[in-house]
Amino acid sequence: MKKVIKAGLMALIMLMVGACDEKEVDKAKKAVASKAKEIACVDNSPAKITTFKDPRDGKTYKVVTIGKQTWMAQNLDYHGEDGFLGLCDLDDPKNNISNPENCKKYGRQYDGEEAMKACPNG
């Protein structure tokens, strides 16, 4: 699971750090591997790796802040107040949640209406 999160975080950083040249992307890869807290791009805009705790359910997610924008670096796993918001990977929509271990590993899949309910404020 750590490799999946690390690979996802690395891909996210490489996409979002578009202003960085190839050397800076290599620095970003090494920073993720070393669990660094900050990465700087060519234009000196900082990219900070921190966490966000969802006050609704207490789950903690990695986030990346680049300049004034903050992005989630992990998929959301908010199940809603009734416990039935979104589906886990490989679930059949007719059977609700049958693979809860996949929600912990990959997050949940939401349709448009559910996504509006699931996304935290901010």
Secondary structure, 3 states (H helix, E strand, C coil): CHHHHHHHHHHHHHHHCCCCCHHHHHHHHHHHHCCCCEEECCCCCEEEEEEEECCCCCCEEEEEEECCEEEECCCCCCCCCCCCCCECCCCCHHHCCCCHHHHHHHCCECCHHHHHHHCCCC
